Amino acid sequence: MGNRVTIDPITRIEGHLRIEVEIEGGKVKDAWSSGQMFRGIEIILQGRDPRDAHHFVQRSCGVCTYTHALASVRAVEAAVNVTIPPNARLIRNLLHGAQFQHDHLVHFYHLHALDWVDIVSALKADPAKTAALADNVSNASVGGTAYYKAVQQRLQTFVDSGQLGPFSNAYWGHPAYKLPPEANLMAAAHYIEALKLQARTARMHAVFGAKNPHLQSLVVGGVTCVKDLTPDRIAEFLYMWKETQEFIQNVYIPDLLAVASFYKDWGAIGGTTNFLAYGDFPGSEKEPESLYLPGGVIMKRDITKVAAMQQDKVVESVTHSWYEDGDAKHPYKGETKPKHGEYDTAKKYSWLKAPRYEGEPCEVGPLARVLVAYGKGHPEIKKLVDDTVKKLDIPVTALFSTLGRTAARALETIAIGNAMEGWINELVTNIKNGDTRTYTAWQMPDKGMGYGLNDVPRGALGHWIEIENKKIKNYQYVVPSTWNLGPRCAKGKKGPVEEALIGTPIADPAKPLEVLRTVHSFDPCIACAVHVIDPNSNQVYKIRVV
Amino acid sequence: MENEKQFYDRLEQRGVSRRDFMKYCTFLTATMGLSSSFVPKVAEVFAAPKQRPPVVWLHFGECTGCSEALLRTRYPYIDDLVLEVLSVEYHETIMAAAGHQAEEQLQSAIKKYEGKFICVVEGAVATKYDGAYGKVGNRTFLQIAKDVCPKAAAVIAIGTCASYGGVQAAAPNPGGYVGVGEALGIKTLNIPGCPPNPINFVGTVVNYLLLGKLPDLDSLGRPLFAYGKTIHDQCPRRSHFENNEFVLEFGSKEAQMGYCLYKMGCRGPETYNNCPIVQFNDGTNWPVGAGHPCLGCSEPNFWDKFSPFYQEM
């Protein structure tokens, strides 16, 4: 047996995650992913007013803010059978698009970059050479020798203060860091630029959503921000959108390409096998036909065959999760009999269940969406992917990797950002034509069932609701990080992140930087992933198939 | 001062004039309820801190929304706050270190700065089964709180979860979650909200740096400068309330005219916070401004006390 290494806490994610790997001969031989917290929001929802659900579930996560609220109002709208007006759909798409822009930007620079960028090495960079490098690879609006000198000086002052704060005790100087000092300085400068930009990007949410995080303008039936459908508010949104999209095109993408060119070996590390996308961004009332990002399933990496997604093929296994043993079941019929026990990787080791599609683990998220769209011949995504692999001089198959996952995230950010412009124009046209409808009135039925399938920054997200006596009888959500970070299933098949870690080279088991690279590439969100359990009541939750 | 000059140079470089910055300091000083004579001193806190005060930020049962809210702050933008104003010794969402290196960092910070660091707690503490529902580095939230909080100079509970339990403490509170003050039997300074406006956190910290003490609090542990008045008393739609001009349906003519949301379930009359004045995301908007009733998210137990939300009080 190889050397077991535990990383707990995994930092630069949302929530509490523990990763354990077994290392043999300088490579990861086996891996276990464990969710370490639960809160019980689905139980809290029972018996409440269905109109309130989105406020509760939005608090599943402040990083993926908005997404659960959106999924929830969609599920309730399906259950009460109301169709929202086109303006409400457009505003929701715009807020959702802004969430992708914000979330992916923050992930790349603030949650993921330090796995690839050595901040300490940046102190050794030549500012003039850095400026030349930046001019060569990017169209960033800020730069030049003086700028990079100032950034370097700022970092130096910070280091000299002896108070390293969030940069303390990290893996600086690790042999797996490959960037030259100049590339590190450029990335460090953009880390700081992006930190400032994201605060402005988030203002898009405030314009039509009151605030960020935790927007407050969605209601079942539409949106409340009818008063904000004015030229000045739309212009404000447009300004933030443009500034963000320019940064994405001129800085984020060039940085991604520049960093990736030093880490091409990661195009063969960290891949998984099967991919699932629900799709999102409806262009009309017709779903899934009108979705801008399509849904679909890819098995065994065969992107020439994208199967239609059928939700009745989803089951959840609990064999290695802290629940009483039982057969793998469809989430609608799922029984939850929690049984907290010891952490034992041979038996039970996580609060996350193990979702499977046709019995197989599936990766969800940017890579799954981009592969599905590519396989279906989505024109924008296809062009973006083809251009990128050409620039990096790598085959399309290199996408099945940690590098591919990180690249896919950036590419879909561009595509969605571009699509946002169309939605803004549509909104303006509607208002010009006198259509300011943002809400459809509706009545709460005594009984109803509905679900909303969504694709959010971290992947496929489904919410299901059952209403009885005008109250929530049952509420369930299956979230992206449960798909990606879940444990083994009854058949012993590893979850996607567990599979992805196998074969990862480890230079120094005491500093498993390489493990973080792959784990972070999934952008884990554990508060979302574990929210369902009540070990105290041992309650059984059942939702029928609709 | 040399530091101060560097600071203004940096601001200029980023297109922020000294005048803009002083305007912000005036705004912040007013938000904090201090007289205008404090404005230059407030500016000095950002421009030339002597030693950056160490902060240990703990995450328990929460959604990280409060950290995200702080990331949206400006003047100081978050990079200034992290690089030049505070010394964030431990914060799982932003720190580079992970695993046992992160654990080491926490231990060395609380040892090195014992009695001197500000402990910020985000999230509620699970108390059932000795707190076994939430762990970091194989220690329960409760064990970590008991280890770290008593060693701090002050404990600031950021957000409604750390202050009073929050969403996971809503009935039937499956995890037995409580605020950190209640979990430890200590008094905390509370900055509730879901999430709170970051300016109320920054104001509290500046108050501490400036005057060497925490601001005055109400009976619920909230700084009076931010939570001294109700939303209703400061609401720009108040005159519509007085004139009986109410929204009765979302998206309606009345909604378009910005009438009062009282009959749609607004909890502004019972909620103490400064949202109408400071607004969110750089003063861009706030819930009532976006046509949605106030949920009362800075009040203890609002998830149960104020719901169902879309019914008139």
Interface residues (C-beta under 8 A of the other chain):
Chain A: T6 I7 D8 P9 I10 T11 R12 I13 E14 G15 H16 R18 Q36 M37 F38 R39 G40 I41 I43 I44 R48 D49 R51 D52 H55 F56 R59 S60 C61 G62 V63 T65 P85 V106 H110 L111 L114 I119 Y147 A150 R154 T157 F158 S161 Q163 G165 P166 F167 S168 N169 A170 Y171 W172 I192 L195 K196 Q198 A199 R200 A202 R203 H205 A206 V207 F208 G209 A210 K211 N212 P213 H214 Q216 S217 V219 G221 G222 V223 T224 C225 V226 K227 D228 E236 H340 T436 R437 T438 Y439 T440 A441 K511 P512 L516 A527 I533 D534 P535 N536 S537
Chain B: Q6 R10 Q13 R14 Q51 R52 P54 H59 G61 E62 C63 T64 G65 C66 S67 E68 A69 L71 R72 T73 R74 Y77 I78 D79 V82 L83 E84 L86 S87 V88 E89 H91 E92 T93 I94 M95 A96 A97 A98 G99 H100 Q101 A102 E103 E104 Q105 S108 A109 K128 Y129 A132 Y133 G134 K135 V136 G137 N138 G166 V167 Q168 A170 A171 P172 N173 P174 G175 Y177 C194 P195 E249 F250 G251 S252 A255 Q256 M257 G258 F280 N281 D282 T284 N285 W286 P287 G289 A290 G291 H292 L295 W303 S307 P308 F309 Y310
